[in-house]
Amino acid sequence: MSRRITEKKPEEIATMSTQNDRPHLLGHGDHPVVVLHGWFGCADAWGPLLPHLDGESFQYVFPDYRGYGSRKDEAGVHTVAEAADDVLELATKLGWDTFSIIGHSMGGSVMQQALLKAPSRVRALVGISPVPACGVPFDDATWQFFSGAVNDPNLRRAIIDRSTGGHLTGTWLDAMTQRSVDESDIKAYSDYLHSWAKTDFHEEIAGNQVPVKVIIGANDPDLNADFMTQTFGQWYPNFELQVIPTAGHYTMDEVPVALATEIESFLKSH
């Protein structure tokens, strides 16, 4: 059984933090959930989703990875394995014996690493346009596109635009790009790309019985239904897929109410 956690005041959160980590906590329910951001994100990237979450049933924590947000200046090797170790340490500090994990994009790889390291502690996984445990098989041109984004904000903007179908407002694209630049250390950003794209541990998690729900937007051309079915769908016997037709890669921004509904209806059954 998971331990009931009461909502913490900001000063109490600080005492539980490690180094520069200041995780956001929301809710006081009996079902603990760790919520992990993506390569372009940070803990604050979940802001549009927060008003729609059920704090009576769940307690959510929103950590930053080393090199991002509140931990931008914290040293690390910047791998999905290290991030997973930090997730497990944070959950222990919060007194959470078992918990569920939500992971967006790169966070999908991190959440599966946490499952690999501590399978008995993970109740359920929710991947939001998640990177699978095999990484992403980029061709040379696409790798140059993504790796070039480390030093070129225009390429970061182009990736965000492509991943949401190429039809969202330029104001939003500009804001997402600027947050990515402001809230990530450039070396960490580069290191994490190599880790989430090229780390393959799918044989180690294949067959795990944990309940897994993958939620994607139909306008994401790359992390699409076929890719999820061929990866997550092949490895996890208790897998289900939800495609949101009006969204792309950033469902927390594009359709936050629908996303909250899908997440919590799944987690409430586990």
C-alpha positions in Angstrom: 0.0 0.0 0.0 1.2 3.5 -0.7 1.5 5.9 2.1 -0.9 8.8 2.3 0.9 12.1 2.0 -0.5 15.4 3.1 0.0 18.5 0.9 3.3 20.3 1.8 3.9 24.0 2.3 6.7 25.5 0.1 9.1 25.5 3.0 8.4 21.9 3.7 9.0 21.0 0.1 12.4 22.7 0.3 13.5 20.6 3.2 12.8 17.5 1.2 14.8 18.7 -1.8 18.2 17.5 -2.9 20.7 20.2 -3.9 18.9 22.6 -6.2 15.8 20.4 -6.7 12.5 22.2 -5.7 9.8 19.8 -6.8 6.3 21.1 -7.2 3.6 19.2 -5.2 -0.1 19.3 -6.0 -2.9 17.5 -4.2 -3.2 15.3 -1.1 -4.8 12.1 -2.4 -3.8 8.5 -1.7 -2.4 7.7 -5.1 1.1 9.3 -5.6 2.2 10.2 -9.1 5.5 11.4 -10.4 5.2 13.6 -13.5 8.2 13.9 -15.8 8.8 16.5 -18.5 10.3 16.2 -21.9 13.5 17.3 -23.7 12.1 20.7 -24.5 10.3 21.1 -21.1 10.8 21.6 -17.4 8.6 21.1 -14.4 6.8 24.4 -15.3 5.8 22.9 -18.7 2.9 21.1 -17.0 1.3 24.4 -15.9 -1.7 24.3 -18.3 -2.6 20.9 -17.0 -2.6 21.7 -13.2 -6.0 23.3 -12.9 -7.7 20.2 -14.2 -6.1 17.6 -12.0 -7.9 15.8 -9.1 -6.0 16.6 -5.9 -8.5 14.8 -3.8 -7.7 11.4 -5.4 -4.0 12.0 -6.3 -0.9 13.7 -5.1 1.4 14.8 -8.0 5.0 15.8 -7.9 6.7 17.6 -10.8 10.5 17.4 -10.6 13.1 18.9 -12.9 15.9 16.9 -14.3 19.5 17.9 -13.5 20.3 20.7 -15.9 16.7 21.9 -16.2 14.6 24.5 -14.5 15.2 24.7 -10.7 18.1 22.3 -11.2 19.7 24.0 -14.2 23.0 24.5 -12.4 23.1 21.1 -10.8 25.9 18.8 -11.9 25.2 15.5 -13.5 25.9 13.1 -16.4 22.5 13.9 -17.9 21.2 10.4 -18.8 17.8 8.8 -18.6 19.3 6.3 -16.1 20.5 9.1 -13.8 17.2 10.8 -14.0 15.4 7.6 -13.1 17.7 7.3 -10.0 16.7 10.8 -9.0 13.0 9.9 -9.4 13.3 7.0 -7.1 15.3 9.0 -4.6 12.6 11.7 -4.6 9.8 9.2 -4.1 11.6 7.8 -1.2 12.1 11.2 0.4 8.4 11.8 0.0 7.6 8.6 1.7 6.1 7.0 -1.3 6.6 3.2 -1.3 4.6 2.7 -4.5 3.6 5.3 -7.1 2.6 5.8 -10.7 4.7 7.7 -13.3 3.6 10.0 -16.1 6.3 10.8 -18.7 6.2 13.1 -21.6 8.4 12.5 -24.6 12.0 12.0 -23.1 10.2 11.4 -19.8 8.7 8.3 -21.3 12.2 6.8 -21.4 13.0 8.0 -17.9 9.8 6.4 -16.5 10.7 3.1 -18.0 14.2 3.3 -16.6 12.6 3.8 -13.1 10.4 0.7 -13.8 13.5 -1.3 -14.7 15.3 -0.2 -11.6 12.4 -0.6 -9.1 9.6 -2.7 -10.7 7.9 -3.4 -7.4 7.4 0.3 -6.7 5.7 1.3 -9.9 1.9 0.9 -10.0 1.2 2.2 -13.5 2.8 4.1 -16.3 1.3 6.8 -18.5 3.3 7.9 -21.5 2.4 11.1 -23.3 4.0 11.0 -26.7 6.7 8.9 -25.0 10.1 7.9 -26.2 10.1 4.0 -26.1 12.7 1.9 -24.4 14.5 1.3 -27.7 15.2 5.0 -28.2 14.4 6.7 -31.6 16.0 5.4 -34.8 17.0 8.7 -36.4 18.4 8.7 -40.0 21.4 10.9 -40.6 19.5 13.9 -41.8 17.1 13.8 -38.8 19.9 13.4 -36.4 21.6 16.5 -37.8 18.3 18.3 -37.4 17.9 17.4 -33.8 21.5 17.7 -32.8 21.7 21.1 -34.5 18.9 22.3 -32.2 21.4 22.2 -29.3 22.9 25.5 -30.4 20.3 26.9 -32.8 17.0 28.1 -31.3 15.5 28.3 -34.8 15.9 24.5 -35.1 14.3 24.0 -31.7 11.3 26.0 -33.0 11.2 24.0 -36.2 11.1 20.7 -34.2 8.3 21.9 -32.0 6.4 23.1 -35.1 6.8 19.8 -36.9 5.8 17.7 -33.9 2.5 19.6 -33.5 1.5 19.4 -37.2 2.8 22.7 -38.4 -0.4 24.7 -37.7 -0.1 26.2 -34.2 0.3 29.9 -33.6 3.8 31.4 -33.9 3.4 33.1 -30.6 3.1 29.8 -28.9 6.0 28.4 -30.8 8.1 31.3 -29.9 7.2 31.0 -26.2 8.0 27.2 -26.2 11.3 27.8 -27.8 12.3 30.6 -25.5 11.4 28.5 -22.4 13.5 25.6 -23.8 16.5 28.0 -24.2 16.0 29.7 -20.8 15.2 26.6 -18.7 17.9 24.1 -19.9 21.6 24.0 -19.6 23.0 23.6 -23.1 25.4 20.8 -22.2 22.6 18.9 -20.4 20.3 19.5 -23.4 22.9 17.9 -25.7 23.7 15.0 -23.3 20.0 14.1 -22.8 19.5 14.0 -26.6 22.2 11.3 -27.0 20.7 9.4 -24.0 17.0 9.3 -24.9 17.6 8.8 -28.6 20.3 6.1 -28.4 19.6 4.2 -25.2 18.1 0.8 -25.9 16.9 -1.3 -22.9 13.7 -2.8 -24.4 14.7 -6.4 -24.0 15.1 -5.8 -20.2 11.5 -4.5 -19.8 9.7 -6.7 -22.4 7.0 -8.7 -20.8 6.6 -6.5 -17.7 3.0 -6.7 -16.4 2.7 -3.1 -15.3 -0.4 -1.3 -16.7 0.7 1.1 -19.4 -1.3 3.7 -21.2 0.2 5.7 -24.0 -1.6 8.9 -25.1 -0.5 10.6 -28.3 -1.8 13.4 -30.6 -2.7 12.5 -34.1 -0.8 15.5 -35.4 2.6 14.2 -34.2 4.1 12.7 -37.4 6.9 10.7 -35.7 5.7 9.4 -32.3 2.6 8.1 -33.9 0.2 5.2 -33.4 2.1 2.7 -35.5 5.4 3.4 -33.7 3.7 3.1 -30.3 2.0 -0.2 -31.3 5.3 -1.6 -32.6 7.2 -0.7 -29.5 5.2 -0.3 -26.3 2.4 -2.5 -27.7 4.9 -5.3 -28.3 6.6 -5.2 -24.9 3.9 -4.5 -22.4 1.0 -7.1 -22.2 -1.2 -4.6 -20.3 -0.9 -1.8 -22.9 -3.5 0.5 -24.2 -3.3 3.4 -26.7 -5.3 6.6 -26.8 -5.0 8.9 -29.8 -6.3 12.5 -29.4 -7.3 13.6 -32.9 -7.0 17.4 -32.3 -3.5 17.4 -30.8 0.1 16.9 -31.5 3.2 16.3 -29.3 2.2 18.8 -26.6 -1.2 17.6 -25.4 -0.7 19.4 -22.0 -0.7 22.7 -23.9 -3.1 21.8 -26.7 -5.9 19.9 -24.9 -5.2 20.0 -21.2 -8.7 19.1 -20.1 -8.9 16.0 -22.4 -5.4 14.9 -21.3 -6.2 15.2 -17.6 -9.4 13.2 -18.1 -7.6 10.4 -20.0 -4.8 10.2 -17.4 -6.9 10.1 -14.3 -9.5 7.7 -15.7 -6.7 5.3 -16.3 -4.9 5.8 -13.0 -8.1 5.5 -11.0 -8.5 2.0 -12.2 -5.0 1.0 -11.0 
